[in-house]
């Protein structure tokens, strides 16, 4: 499964945030709650509708125990 997620990220088919979130088994709502964000924010980032603020990236990275560079597109 992880290699499928990585392949989708490299092909540009999946946002890195979505791949990491799925790899740890969280829903968008669960990740949003852990990061103190709205679920719509996570959805909009993963669908590339918005470019998140640095503070948003920091919160998401912290919730996933990753560096910001791991979740940016």
Secondary structure, 3 states (H helix, E strand, C coil): CHHHHHHHHHCCCCCHHHHHHHHCCCCHHHHHHHHCCCHHHHHHHHCCCCCCCHHHHHHHHHHHCCCHHHHCC
